[in-house]
Amino acid sequence: MTIHIANQIIKKEWTDYNSHMNMAYYVLVFDQLWENMLEKFKMGENSAKTTNMSTMVVETHTTYNNEVKEGDKVEVNLTYFDHDKKRLHYKLEMIEKSTNKLSATIEMISLYIDLSKRKVSEFENEKIKIMDDFINSNKSQFSNENLKFLGKLKK
């Protein structure tokens, strides 16, 4: 089970001489669509601009499972999410819609950052509540199968 985040159509400028999406753009798609979740958790662009609080990715693990090409429609889903006082741990998958094949996955660890100091900070209680409510509402849809960073959170 997964939580749908958003759909994306693969753009021509994202493809390479192999006539498929270049590896760097998989990460771009995941990152851009993850912003939807960061906004839900009040940690996205608006937070960075108004409170100087944001997240920064510090570790990733990406798999490239099946190619996608220009014009393909993909959906990005959240397959796992958790946090501790300063870190987010999540995994996303990309599914090519016409074949329903897994195209790629990315697992990430992000730190919560006070941009005015450029230092790691603890989440505010409001954000912890938002994340915990989200986890409690959706945990039956998460899978911790094949997670590389499962022991990274300090709970």
C-alpha positions in Angstrom: 0.0 0.0 0.0 1.1 3.5 -0.7 0.0 7.2 -0.4 -0.3 9.0 -3.7 1.5 12.3 -3.8 1.3 13.5 -7.4 1.5 12.6 -11.1 4.1 13.9 -13.6 4.5 13.7 -17.3 8.1 13.1 -18.4 9.5 16.2 -20.3 11.6 16.0 -23.5 14.4 18.1 -21.8 14.7 15.4 -19.1 15.6 12.7 -21.6 19.1 11.8 -22.9 20.8 10.2 -25.9 19.5 6.8 -24.8 15.9 8.1 -25.4 14.9 7.7 -21.8 14.8 9.9 -18.7 18.3 10.7 -17.5 19.1 9.5 -14.0 19.5 13.0 -12.6 15.9 13.9 -13.4 14.4 11.0 -11.4 15.8 12.7 -8.4 14.5 16.0 -9.6 10.9 14.6 -10.0 11.1 13.0 -6.6 12.3 16.2 -5.0 9.8 18.5 -6.7 6.9 16.3 -5.8 8.1 15.7 -2.2 7.5 19.4 -1.8 3.8 18.6 -1.6 4.4 16.6 1.6 6.7 19.3 3.0 4.0 21.9 2.6 1.6 19.5 4.4 4.1 19.3 7.3 4.6 23.1 7.2 8.3 22.7 6.3 8.4 23.5 2.6 9.2 26.7 0.6 6.7 28.8 2.5 8.3 27.8 5.9 11.8 28.6 4.5 10.7 32.0 3.4 8.6 33.0 6.4 10.2 31.3 9.4 13.8 30.5 8.1 13.1 26.8 8.9 13.5 24.1 6.3 14.8 20.7 5.6 17.9 19.6 3.8 18.6 16.1 2.4 21.7 14.5 3.8 21.5 11.0 2.5 19.8 9.2 -0.4 19.5 5.7 -1.9 18.0 5.5 -5.4 17.0 2.5 -7.5 16.3 2.6 -11.2 14.0 -0.3 -11.9 12.4 0.4 -15.3 13.0 3.2 -17.8 10.6 5.9 -18.5 10.5 8.0 -21.7 9.4 11.4 -22.9 5.6 11.7 -22.6 5.2 8.9 -20.1 3.0 9.6 -17.2 4.3 8.6 -13.8 2.8 8.7 -10.3 4.9 9.2 -7.2 3.8 7.5 -4.0 5.0 7.7 -0.5 5.8 4.1 0.8 7.3 5.0 4.1 7.6 8.0 6.5 8.9 8.5 10.0 10.8 11.1 12.0 12.7 11.7 15.2 13.3 15.1 16.8 15.5 16.4 14.0 15.2 14.0 11.0 12.8 12.9 8.4 13.1 9.4 6.9 11.0 8.6 3.9 10.8 6.5 0.8 9.1 7.3 -2.5 8.3 5.2 -5.5 7.7 6.2 -9.1 5.2 4.1 -11.1 4.9 4.3 -14.9 1.1 4.6 -15.3 0.4 2.8 -18.6 2.3 -0.4 -17.6 1.9 0.0 -13.8 5.6 -0.9 -13.5 7.9 0.3 -10.8 10.3 2.8 -12.5 12.4 4.0 -9.5 12.5 4.4 -5.8 14.3 6.9 -3.6 14.9 6.7 0.2 16.0 9.8 2.0 17.1 11.2 5.3 16.6 14.9 5.7 17.6 17.2 8.6 15.5 20.1 10.0 17.5 23.3 9.6 17.4 26.7 11.1 18.4 28.7 8.0 19.3 31.8 10.0 22.1 29.8 11.8 22.6 27.1 9.1 22.3 24.6 12.0 20.3 21.5 12.7 17.2 22.2 14.9 14.5 20.2 16.6 11.0 20.2 15.1 8.5 22.5 16.8 5.7 20.7 18.7 3.1 21.8 16.1 5.1 20.0 13.3 5.6 16.9 15.4 1.9 16.7 15.9 1.2 17.2 12.2 3.7 14.4 11.3 2.5 12.1 14.1 -1.1 12.5 13.1 -0.2 11.8 9.5 1.8 8.7 10.5 -1.0 7.4 12.7 -3.6 7.9 10.0 -1.5 6.2 7.3 0.9 3.7 9.0 -1.1 0.7 7.7 -0.1 1.9 4.2 3.7 2.1 4.9 6.2 -0.7 4.3 9.6 -0.8 5.9 10.7 -3.6 3.5 14.1 -3.0 1.9 14.8 0.2 3.8 18.5 1.1 3.9 18.3 3.8 6.5 15.9 2.1 9.1 18.3 2.5 12.0 19.2 6.2 11.3 16.5 7.8 13.4 17.3 8.4 17.1 14.0 7.7 18.8 
